[in-house]
Amino acid sequence: MHGRGSLQHPSGARYEGEVKGNMYHGAGTYTFSDGSVYKGHFHENREDSQSVVKIYVIINKRCIM
């Protein structure tokens, strides 16, 4: 798979964004099963440490940044 897409994990986690070779690659959003969100760039299924990252943590239905 290449281009844009979304992937759902059995744990409830979800990825939406750019994919390359069936891997998270490029800009995307990963929502963890607990509702926390990583928004930034990925390189071969890993968060790209060079990118600006936004992480949102959901606690008691309130968004903490």
C-alpha positions as semicolon CSV with decimal commas, in nm:
position;residue;x (nm);y (nm);z (nm)
1;M;0,000;0,000;0,000
2;H;0,131;0,346;-0,095
3;G;-0,034;0,688;-0,058
4;R;-0,280;0,781;0,216
5;G;-0,475;0,537;0,425
6;S;-0,592;0,427;0,765
7;L;-0,507;0,117;0,964
8;Q;-0,701;-0,021;1,261
9;H;-0,523;-0,240;1,518
10;P;-0,699;-0,514;1,720
11;S;-0,607;-0,317;2,035
12;G;-0,828;-0,030;1,919
13;A;-0,534;0,190;1,815
14;R;-0,568;0,361;1,475
15;Y;-0,331;0,524;1,225
16;E;-0,442;0,772;0,960
17;G;-0,198;0,930;0,718
18;E;0,068;0,859;0,461
19;V;0,188;0,505;0,406
20;K;0,468;0,354;0,201
21;G;0,528;-0,017;0,159
22;N;0,254;-0,097;0,415
23;M;0,436;0,112;0,678
24;Y;0,354;0,443;0,843
25;H;0,571;0,679;0,644
26;G;0,519;1,056;0,622
27;A;0,265;1,279;0,795
28;G;0,010;1,098;1,006
29;T;-0,190;1,066;1,325
30;Y;-0,169;0,765;1,556
31;T;-0,448;0,733;1,811
32;F;-0,361;0,495;2,094
33;S;-0,626;0,266;2,242
34;D;-0,644;0,488;2,554
35;G;-0,734;0,793;2,340
36;S;-0,390;0,956;2,348
37;V;-0,283;1,096;2,011
38;Y;0,055;1,136;1,838
39;K;0,043;1,372;1,542
40;G;0,358;1,420;1,339
41;H;0,586;1,247;1,093
42;F;0,669;0,879;1,074
43;H;0,962;0,697;0,916
44;E;0,919;0,326;0,849
45;N;0,659;0,269;1,126
46;R;0,838;0,482;1,386
47;E;0,789;0,835;1,505
48;D;1,037;1,063;1,329
49;S;1,244;1,231;1,602
50;Q;1,318;1,523;1,367
51;S;0,953;1,631;1,343
52;V;0,746;1,867;1,552
53;V;0,514;1,652;1,758
54;K;0,176;1,715;1,907
55;I;0,068;1,470;2,174
56;Y;-0,279;1,484;2,321
57;V;-0,365;1,285;2,629
58;I;-0,728;1,226;2,717
59;I;-0,794;1,230;3,093
60;N;-1,152;1,219;3,217
61;K;-1,274;1,336;2,875
62;R;-1,050;1,645;2,888
63;C;-0,773;1,706;2,639
64;I;-0,429;1,777;2,788
65;M;-0,157;1,908;2,554
